[in-house]
Amino acid sequence: MAPSDYAPRDTRAPSSFPFRVFVLAALAVLSFSAVSSAAFELRSLNVSITLNNDGSAHVGESVLLFITTNSSIVLYEQSSKYNDLSSWSTRTEIPDVSTHVDWGQVDIRNLQVNPEKKFNCNLPANTCYGRLQIDYNIYPLPANSTGAQMMVSYKPRTTKYIFQPGILTFPHSNTGDILLPSGVSLRIAVPENAVRISLSPMPSNLAGQDSAFKYDSSSNATYYLGDQRVFVWTDPTLPKFSLSYENEATLESEVLQFFASIQAQVFSVVFSTDGAAYLLAVAIILLSIFWLNSLGLK
């Protein structure tokens, strides 16, 4: 045999340092995965829209979450200090933690996310419920004066409001019908003074109230005559969705609005760049009349 075959072999145990590094790295990866893979499930989503007489609206979205791991419960509690939508959307990894109104169709302002404290916890099973309340106001965009509602004044003291379903970001069918995913509901509230309310399809909370609807042959439309002013839809498909109502102003309010507009026009002229010139001309005319009258008295 070659002399090298008789060389003494190293019988020492391999160093444990690389092994320890591997174990620590694996634990770090698993720990990070446990935090980043947040276990949040969407249980329900209620989108509530309150329409105003000035054409604006308030939107409140209530998101019910089911939390299924201890690390996600801790993450939910630690995130309670955040009130912006992007933070919650990233942490829950749920696409529906968002606004369901199209930012390209309306002007969204004052958006806030208010998380509630966890509730209905099952500690042995490491599960809890949480709720996010998303609130914001919507106004017409300068390039789109319609906004959430189209306003049409088709006769004196009467304004018709037509809700624009195109601002909603729910999925649609091939025929353009709104599709509500499981656990999702749409709630729309009209002003208390709304009249000639037209709804399609039938709201879920008005089921069985056919007697509250009346067909008007002059307008070829069916109107709701009941006292309800909050309408809820929960059906998975909302075919040809539409909602409209009218507001009839009193004669007194119309007179007050007329004088308010006159006052606004006067102030806009007085405080405009040409306002000083107008005031000076009026003053000269008045002084001239006074001077001519004083000459006549002599």
Buried (B, 14 or more C-beta within 10 A) or exposed (E): EEEEEEEEEEEEEEEEEEEEEEEEEEEEEEEEEBEEEBBBEBBBBBBBBBBBBEBBBBBBBBBBBBBBBBBBBEBBBEBEEBBEBEBBBEBBEBEBBBBBBEEEBBBBEEBEBEBBEBEEBEEEEBBBBBBBBBBBBBBBBEEEEBBBBBBEEEEEEBBBBBBBBEBBBBEBEEEEBBEBEEEBBBBBBBBEEBBBBBBBBBBBBBEEEEEEBEEEEEEEEBBBEEEBBEBBBBBEBBEEBEBBBBBBBEEEEEEEEEEEEEEEEEEEEEEEEEBEEEEEEEEEEEEEEEEEEEEEEE
